Amino acid sequence: MAKIAGGHLVAKYMKTVENIRMVFTLSGGHIESILDGFTEYNIKTIDVRHEQAAAMMAHAWSIYTGEPGVCLVTAGPGFTNSLTGIVNAYLDNVPLVVLCGRHPLRDDLTGALQEMNQIDMIKPVTKWNATCYEIRRIPEYISIAFRQATMGRPGPAFLELPPDILFDEVDEDKVAIPHRRIHKSSAHPEELDLQEAAGLINIAQKPLFLGGSGIGMSGCQDELKTFIEKTGVPFALMNNGRGALPDNHPLCINDGGFTGLMTGLPQTDVIVAAGIRFNWVLQSGQLFPNAKVIRIDIDPHEIDRNRSSDVGLVGDCSYILNQLLPMVEKRDHGEWETKLRNAYKAFMTTELEQRETPSDPIHPNRLVAQIMEVFGEDAYYVADGGDTSYYGLAGFRSIHKAGVMIPAGALLGCLGTGIPFAMAAKLANPDKPVIVLNGDGSFGFNSMEFDTMVRHNIPVICIVNNDCAWGMIKHSQKMSIGEERCTCAELGMRHYEKMVEGLGGYGELVTEDKDIIPAIKRAIYSGKPACINVVTDNTVTSPATVIFYQNLSDF
C-alpha cells in the first residue's frame, strides 16, 4: 500500500485538482515537505528574497492569469513578513491562497521555535482561515481554501499546516480527494430592477460607465464590449478592470488619467458603476452629485455604501450585463463623448505639452512619453510610488487586460508593489515587454528582488523616476507646514542602477532627455533584468499630490 507524506499530499492535490502551475515562496524548515512535494509533482516555484514579495507576486499572478495566486510562507517571521501583501490582496479583493507553516502541534505552549498565534492575527484580513490538524484532511482543507478565495467577492484564504502532519505519512487510498466545482455567484437581481436600470440608461443624455476590479475578475470582456457598443456609453475602466476593453477602444476615455476623469464626472447624469467601490479614490461617490447611479456588484453590502444607489443590481458583472443587453437601446452619444474629451484636453493641455517637450531637468511626464515611444501599447506597464503612480496612470496605455497597473492605488495605498507585480506580469506574459516605473522611494522596498529576477531569468525593465525624495510627501509638507520644516522626505542621489548591476542585471544612469530612449534600447538588448535610473525634476508636483494635500487639509 503506497504511502504519501503530508507535504506531498499538498502538492498532489494542487497539481491534479487545482492545476496550479506556479507558487511564490521563500524556503523554511517548517514547509520543507511541501517544497519537496512541489518538486515531485512538477509545480514551478519562484523563491523570492522577502515574503512580502511572494504574496504580492501571487496577488498579481491572479490578475494577469485569471487563476488564484498561491503563496507559501514559513512560520513566524515568514508569516509576519507576508502580512502586508495579504492585506493588500484583501483590500483589493483578489483571490489569493496562502499556505503557511506553523510550529509543531506537539510543542504548543512550550516556547517552540516561531511559536505564535498566527490565526488570530490573520482573521481580520482574510475571507477564511483555518489550521489543518489531520493529514487525511489536507486535500479537503485546501479545496475549501480555493473555494473561499474565488467564489463570490474574491479575497485571501489562509491555511496553516503544522509540520506534524506535513512530515507524517498516510496510505494514499485512505485519503479522499475532493473534486472542486467553482460557480459564479448565484445572486440574481429582480426583473423590475433590471428594467429600471435599463430605463435610466435609455434616457440618459450624459452617461458614463465606470468599471472596476469586479469587471476584471468577472472575465466579462465580451459582454462589456457588446453592452458598450450597443448603448454608446463612454467608459473608463479602473483598478484591475482596466484593459478588459483596450485603452484604444473608441469609447474609452482613460486617456485623461484619473484627474482628467474627475473633470468629467460632475457633468454626468447617469453613472453605471460596475464592480467598483466608491472609496477615497472617487471621494466616496461625491464626485457626481447630480447623477442617477446604477450600481452592479457581487457584494450586496457595496450597493449603497457611501452613497445610495438609484438602482442596485447584485450579482456577477457578466451575468448582469447579459441580462441588461436585450433591454437597452442602441444609442449614439458622440456629442457627449466629444464634450468629455474636450474637457480632458483643456485640463491636460500643460501635461500634453510636457510629454512632447524635452526639458532639463527631465519632467516625469516626458519620461513616461519616452517610455511609450519605445514600447507602445503592446506591452504591460506597472507604476509604483506616489507622484510616480499618477504619471504612469495618466501616460501609459495598453491594449492588454491589466496592461496598466497602478497597484499602490488600492485601498491600502501600498508602496513596493511595482517590482513584484512586474515580475508576475512577465512570468504570465513572457513574450511581451514588461516595464515598471518606480519612484526612487518605492524602489527601495523590494529592489532585492532583482536577485530573484536574475536567478529565475525574469527580464523586467525597471525605470526609476528619481527625484531624490519621497516626492508626494515632500511637496505635501511644503504646502502644509512650509519648506523649512520638511522632514523625513529627502533621499538624496543614489545609484540604484549600480545596485542592480551588482546583482547581475543591467544598469544605466540617465540625466539628459536625449539619453532616455537609447538607454532603454540598450537595456532591452542586454536581455537582462534592467534598471534605468533617470534623474528627474525634483520641483515637480503632480495633481494627485494637490488632491492628497487638500483632503488632509480638511482635518
C-alpha positions in Angstrom: 0.0 0.0 0.0 1.6 3.3 -1.2 2.4 5.9 1.4 2.4 9.7 0.9 3.8 12.4 3.1 1.6 15.3 4.1 3.7 17.9 2.2 3.5 15.7 -1.0 -0.3 15.4 -0.5 -0.5 19.2 -0.6 1.4 19.3 -3.9 -0.5 16.3 -5.4 -3.9 17.9 -4.7 -2.8 21.3 -6.1 -1.5 19.8 -9.2 -4.1 17.2 -10.1 -7.3 19.1 -9.0 -6.5 22.8 -9.0 -4.0 22.6 -11.9 -1.6 25.0 -10.1 1.4 25.8 -12.3 3.4 28.2 -10.1 3.8 29.0 -6.4 5.6 32.0 -4.9 7.6 31.3 -1.8 10.6 31.6 0.4 12.0 28.5 1.9 11.8 27.5 5.6 12.2 24.4 7.7 8.6 24.0 8.7 7.5 23.9 5.0 10.3 21.7 3.6 8.0 18.8 2.9 5.7 20.9 0.8 8.6 22.3 -1.2 9.8 18.8 -1.9 6.3 17.9 -2.9 6.3 20.7 -5.5 9.5 19.2 -7.0 7.9 15.7 -7.0 4.7 17.0 -8.8 6.5 19.5 -11.1 4.9 22.7 -9.7 7.3 25.6 -10.5 8.4 27.6 -7.5 9.7 31.2 -7.6 11.6 31.8 -4.5 11.9 35.4 -3.5 14.1 37.4 -1.1 11.3 38.6 1.2 7.9 37.0 1.8 6.2 40.4 1.1 7.2 40.0 -2.5 5.9 36.4 -2.6 2.4 37.5 -1.5 2.4 40.4 -3.9 3.5 38.2 -6.8 0.8 35.7 -6.1 -1.7 38.7 -5.9 -0.6 39.9 -9.3 -0.5 36.4 -10.9 -4.2 36.0 -10.2 -4.9 39.3 -12.0 -2.8 38.6 -15.1 -3.8 34.9 -15.5 -7.3 34.7 -14.0 -6.1 31.8 -11.8 -6.0 32.1 -8.0 -2.4 33.0 -6.9 -0.7 30.8 -4.4 1.8 31.9 -1.8 3.7 29.6 0.5 5.5 31.0 3.6 7.1 29.6 6.6 6.1 30.1 10.2 6.8 33.1 12.5 8.7 35.9 10.6 7.9 34.3 7.3 4.2 34.7 8.2 4.6 38.3 9.5 6.7 39.3 6.5 3.8 38.3 4.2 1.2 40.3 6.1 1.4 43.5 4.0 0.9 41.6 0.8 -2.0 39.6 2.2 -3.7 42.8 3.5 -3.2 44.4 0.1 -4.9 41.5 -1.6 -7.7 41.6 0.9 -8.5 45.2 0.3 -8.0 44.7 -3.5 -10.5 41.8 -3.5 -8.1 39.4 -5.2 -8.2 35.6 -4.9 -5.1 34.6 -3.0 -4.4 31.2 -1.3 -1.8 31.5 1.4 -0.3 28.2 2.7 1.7 28.8 5.9 3.9 26.8 8.1 3.4 26.6 11.9 5.3 25.4 15.0 4.5 21.7 15.8 1.2 20.9 17.4 3.0 18.8 20.0 5.0 21.9 21.1 2.1 24.2 21.8 2.7 26.5 24.8 6.3 25.2 25.3 8.1 28.2 23.8 8.8 26.4 20.5 10.7 28.0 17.7 8.5 30.5 15.9 5.5 29.7 18.2 2.9 32.4 17.8 -0.9 32.8 17.3 -0.9 33.3 13.6 -4.6 32.6 13.1 -5.9 35.4 15.3 -3.5 37.8 13.6 -4.8 36.9 10.1 -8.5 36.7 10.9 -9.4 40.3 10.1 -7.7 40.4 6.7 -8.8 37.1 5.1 -12.1 35.7 3.9 -11.4 32.3 5.5 -8.7 30.9 7.7 -8.0 27.6 9.4 -5.5 25.2 10.8 -5.4 21.6 9.4 -4.8 19.1 12.3 -5.1 15.8 10.4 -3.1 14.6 7.4 -6.0 12.8 5.7 -8.0 16.1 5.6 -5.2 18.1 3.8 -6.9 18.0 0.4 -10.3 18.8 1.9 -8.9 21.9 3.7 -7.0 23.1 0.6 -10.2 22.6 -1.5 -12.1 24.9 0.9 -9.4 27.5 0.7 -9.6 27.7 -3.1 -13.4 27.9 -3.0 -13.4 30.6 -0.4 -10.7 32.6 -2.2 -12.5 32.5 -5.6 -16.3 32.4 -5.0 -18.4 35.5 -4.5 -16.3 38.5 -3.8 -12.7 37.2 -4.1 -10.1 37.5 -1.4 -7.3 35.8 0.5 -7.8 32.4 2.2 -5.2 31.3 4.7 -4.4 27.7 5.7 -2.0 26.9 8.5 -0.2 23.5 8.1 1.8 22.1 11.1 4.9 20.0 10.5 3.3 17.2 12.5 1.1 16.4 9.5 3.4 17.6 6.7 6.2 15.2 7.6 3.8 12.4 8.6 2.8 9.7 6.1 -0.6 8.2 5.2 -1.9 5.4 2.9 -2.9 7.1 -0.3 -6.1 5.1 -0.7 -7.3 6.3 2.7 -7.3 9.9 1.5 -10.4 11.4 -0.1 -9.6 13.8 -2.9 -12.4 16.4 -3.4 -13.3 17.4 -6.9 -13.8 21.1 -6.7 -16.7 22.7 -8.6 -16.5 26.5 -8.8 -19.5 28.5 -9.9 -20.0 32.2 -10.1 -22.4 34.0 -7.7 -26.0 32.8 -7.9 -27.4 36.2 -6.9 -29.9 37.4 -9.5 -31.4 40.9 -9.4 -35.2 41.4 -9.7 -36.6 41.8 -13.2 -38.1 45.2 -12.2 -34.7 46.4 -11.0 -33.1 45.4 -14.4 -35.9 47.2 -16.2 -35.5 50.3 -14.1 -31.7 50.3 -14.7 -32.2 49.9 -18.5 -34.8 52.7 -18.5 -32.3 55.1 -16.9 -29.6 54.1 -19.4 -32.0 54.6 -22.3 -33.0 58.1 -21.4 -29.5 59.3 -20.3 -28.0 62.3 -22.1 -24.6 62.3 -20.4 -24.0 58.7 -19.3 -20.7 57.2 -18.1 -19.7 53.6 -17.4 -17.2 53.2 -14.6 -15.8 49.7 -14.3 -13.5 48.4 -11.6 -11.8 45.2 -10.4 -15.2 43.3 -10.5 -15.1 43.7 -14.3 -11.6 42.2 -14.4 -12.4 39.3 -12.1 -15.7 38.5 -13.8 -14.0 37.9 -17.2 -16.8 39.7 -19.0 -14.9 41.3 -21.8 -17.3 40.1 -24.5 -20.4 41.1 -22.6 -18.9 44.5 -21.8 -17.9 45.1 -25.4 -21.4 44.3 -26.6 -23.1 46.5 -23.9 -20.8 49.5 -24.5 -21.1 49.4 -28.3 -24.9 49.0 -28.2 -25.5 51.8 -25.7 -22.8 54.1 -27.0 -21.9 55.0 -23.4 -18.3 56.3 -22.9 -16.4 54.3 -20.4 -13.5 54.4 -18.0 -12.0 51.2 -16.5 -10.0 51.5 -13.3 -8.0 49.3 -10.9 -7.9 45.6 -12.0 -10.6 46.1 -14.5 -8.5 48.4 -16.8 -7.9 46.7 -20.1 -11.0 44.5 -20.1 -11.6 46.6 -23.2 -8.4 48.1 -24.6 -7.4 51.7 -23.9 -7.6 52.4 -27.7 -11.3 51.5 -27.9 -13.1 54.5 -29.5 -15.4 54.9 -26.5 -12.6 54.6 -23.9 -11.9 57.8 -22.0 -9.0 56.5 -19.9 -6.6 58.8 -21.8 -7.5 61.6 -19.5 -5.9 59.8 -16.5 -7.6 59.9 -13.1 -7.6 63.6 -12.6 -8.9 64.1 -16.2 -11.7 61.7 -15.3 -12.6 64.0 -12.4 -13.3 66.8 -14.7 -16.0 64.8 -16.5 -17.7 63.0 -13.6 -19.6 66.1 -12.2 -21.2 66.6 -15.6 -22.8 63.2 -15.9 -26.5 62.5 -15.5 -26.3 58.6 -15.2 -23.4 56.6 -13.8 -23.2 52.8 -14.4 -20.7 51.7 -11.7 -19.8 48.0 -12.2 -17.6 46.2 -9.8 -16.1 49.3 -8.3 -16.1 50.7 -4.8 -17.0 54.3 -4.0 -13.9 54.8 -1.8 -11.5 57.6 -1.3 -10.4 57.5 -5.0 -13.9 58.5 -6.1 -14.4 60.7 -3.0 -16.9 58.2 -1.7 -19.2 58.8 -4.6 -19.5 62.6 -4.1 -17.8 63.4 -7.4 -21.1 63.1 -9.4 -23.7 64.7 -7.1 -26.4 65.2 -9.7 -26.2 61.8 -11.4 -28.5 58.9 -11.2 -26.4 55.9 -10.0 -26.8 52.3 -11.2 -24.5 50.0 -9.2 -23.5 46.5 -10.1 -21.7 44.4 -7.5 -21.3 40.9 -6.4 -21.3 42.0 -2.8 -24.8 43.4 -1.7 -23.0 45.5 1.0 -21.5 47.7 -1.7 -24.7 48.7 -3.4 -25.4 51.6 -1.0 -22.0 52.0 0.6 -21.0 55.7 1.0 -23.7 56.7 -1.4 -27.2 55.3 -2.0 -27.8 53.9 -5.5 -30.8 54.7 -7.5 -30.8 51.1 -8.8 -28.8 48.3 -7.2 -28.1 45.1 -9.1 -26.5 42.4 -7.0 -24.6 39.7 -8.9 -21.7 38.9 -11.2 -21.0 41.6 -13.7 -21.0 39.2 -16.6 -24.5 37.9 -15.8 -26.0 41.3 -15.1 -24.6 42.9 -18.3 -26.1 39.9 -20.3 -29.5 40.5 -18.6 -29.4 44.2 -19.5 -28.4 43.7 -23.1 -31.9 43.0 -24.6 -33.4 45.8 -22.5 -31.1 48.7 -23.5 -31.5 50.6 -26.7 -29.0 51.3 -29.5 -27.7 54.8 -28.8 -25.1 57.3 -30.1 -23.6 59.6 -27.5 -20.9 61.0 -29.8 -21.6 64.7 -28.9 -21.3 63.9 -25.2 -18.2 61.9 -25.7 -16.6 64.8 -27.6 -17.5 67.2 -24.8 -15.9 64.8 -22.3 -12.7 64.6 -24.4 -12.5 68.4 -24.9 -12.8 68.9 -21.1 -9.9 66.4 -20.7 -7.8 68.2 -23.2 -8.4 71.6 -21.6 -7.3 70.1 -18.3 -4.4 68.2 -19.7 -3.0 70.9 -22.0 0.1 71.5 -19.9 0.7 67.8 -19.4 0.4 67.1 -23.1 3.0 69.8 -23.8 5.3 68.4 -21.2 5.1 65.0 -22.9 6.2 66.5 -26.2 8.9 68.9 -25.0 12.4 67.9 -23.9 13.4 69.6 -20.6 16.3 70.0 -18.3 15.9 68.5 -15.7 13.7 65.8 -17.2 9.9 66.1 -16.4 8.3 62.9 -15.3 5.5 63.3 -17.9 8.2 63.5 -20.6 9.8 60.3 -19.2 6.6 58.4 -19.4 6.1 59.6 -23.0 9.5 58.5 -24.0 8.9 55.1 -22.5 5.7 54.8 -24.5 7.6 55.9 -27.6 9.8 52.8 -27.3 7.2 50.2 -26.2 3.9 51.4 -27.5 0.5 49.9 -26.5 1.6 46.2 -27.0 3.2 46.0 -23.6 2.5 45.7 -19.9 3.1 48.7 -17.6 3.2 48.9 -13.8 3.8 52.1 -11.8 4.7 52.3 -8.2 5.0 55.3 -6.0 3.1 58.5 -5.0 3.5 61.0 -7.8 5.0 58.3 -10.0 1.8 56.4 -10.0 -0.1 59.5 -11.1 2.3 60.0 -14.1 2.1 56.3 -15.1 -1.7 56.2 -14.8 -2.1 59.3 -16.9 0.5 58.5 -19.6 0.7 54.7 -20.1 -1.7 53.0 -22.5 -2.1 49.3 -23.3 -4.2 47.0 -25.5 -4.0 44.2 -22.8 -6.2 43.3 -19.9 -4.5 44.7 -16.8 -1.9 46.2 -19.2 -1.6 49.3 -17.0 -1.4 48.5 -13.3 -1.1 51.1 -10.5 -1.3 48.7 -7.5 -0.5 51.4 -5.0 -3.9 53.0 -5.9 -5.8 50.3 -4.0 -7.3 51.0 -0.6 -4.0 50.2 1.3 -2.0 52.6 -0.8 0.8 50.1 -0.6 4.2 51.1 -2.0 6.7 48.4 -3.1 4.2 46.6 -5.2 5.7 47.6 -8.5 8.6 45.2 -8.8 6.7 42.1 -7.6 3.7 42.9 -9.9 6.0 43.4 -12.9 7.7 40.1 -12.2 4.4 38.3 -12.1 3.4 40.1 -15.3 6.5 38.9 -17.1 6.0 35.3 -15.9 2.4 35.3 -17.1 3.3 37.1 -20.4 6.9 36.1 -21.3 6.6 37.2 -24.9 5.6 40.8 -24.1 7.7 43.7 -22.7 7.0 44.4 -19.1 8.0 47.8 -17.7 7.8 49.1 -14.1 8.1 52.8 -13.5 9.3 53.1 -9.9 9.6 56.1 -7.7 13.1 56.1 -6.0 11.4 55.7 -2.7 9.2 52.8 -3.6 12.1 51.2 -5.4 13.7 50.5 -2.1 11.0 48.3 -0.7 11.6 45.3 -3.0 14.6 46.1 -5.0 16.5 43.0 -3.8 14.0 41.1 -5.9 16.3 41.9 -8.8 18.3 39.0 -7.5 15.1 36.8 -7.9 14.8 38.1 -11.4 18.4 37.2 -12.3 18.1 33.7 -10.7 14.8 32.9 -12.5 15.5 34.8 -15.7 12.7 37.4 -15.5 13.9 40.2 -17.7 11.7 43.1 -16.4 12.8 46.6 -17.3 12.6 49.0 -14.3 12.8 52.7 -14.9 13.3 54.8 -11.8 11.7 58.2 -11.7 14.4 59.6 -9.4 13.6 62.9 -7.8 15.8 62.1 -4.8 12.9 62.3 -2.4 9.6 60.9 -1.2 8.2 63.3 -3.7 4.5 63.3 -2.7 5.3 63.6 1.0 7.9 66.4 0.3 5.6 68.5 -1.8 2.6 68.0 0.5 4.7 69.0 3.5 5.8 72.2 1.6 2.2 73.1 1.1 1.1 72.3 4.6 3.9 73.1 7.0 6.4 75.0 4.9 9.6 74.1 3.1 11.8 74.9 6.1 10.0 72.3 8.2 10.0 69.4 5.7 11.2 66.3 7.5 12.0 62.6 6.6 11.3 63.4 2.9 14.7 63.8 1.3 16.5 60.7 0.0 19.4 62.2 -2.0 21.0 61.0 -5.2 21.6 57.2 -5.1 23.0 55.0 -7.9 20.3 52.3 -8.0 21.5 51.2 -11.4 24.8 50.1 -9.8 22.9 48.0 -7.2 21.2 46.1 -10.0 24.5 45.7 -11.8 25.9 44.2 -8.7 23.1 41.7 -8.5 23.8 40.6 -12.1 21.3 42.8 -14.0 21.8 45.7 -16.4 22.0 49.2 -15.1 22.4 52.7 -16.6 22.1 56.3 -15.2 20.3 58.9 -17.3 20.4 62.6 -16.6 19.5 64.1 -20.1 16.4 63.8 -22.2 18.4 62.7 -25.3 19.7 59.6 -23.5 16.4 58.2 -22.3 15.4 56.2 -25.4 19.0 54.9 -26.2 19.4 53.7 -22.6 16.1 51.8 -22.7 17.1 50.2 -26.0 20.4 49.1 -24.6 18.5 47.6 -21.6 16.3 45.6 -24.0 19.3 44.4 -26.0 21.0 43.2 -22.8 18.3 40.6 -22.3 18.7 41.0 -18.5 16.6 42.4 -15.7 17.4 46.1 -16.0 17.3 49.3 -14.1 17.4 52.7 -15.9 17.9 55.3 -13.2 16.5 58.6 -14.6 17.2 61.8 -12.6 14.0 63.9 -12.9 12.9 67.4 -11.9 12.6 67.4 -8.1 10.4 70.6 -8.1 7.5 69.0 -9.9 4.3 68.4 -8.0 1.6 66.1 -9.5 -2.1 66.9 -9.4 -2.5 63.8 -7.2 -0.4 65.4 -4.5 -2.5 68.6 -4.6 -5.7 66.5 -4.2 -4.0 64.5 -1.4 -3.0 67.7 0.4 -6.5 69.2 0.0 -8.0 66.1 1.6 -5.6 66.3 4.5 -6.3 70.0 5.0 -9.9 69.2 5.7 -8.9 67.8 9.1 
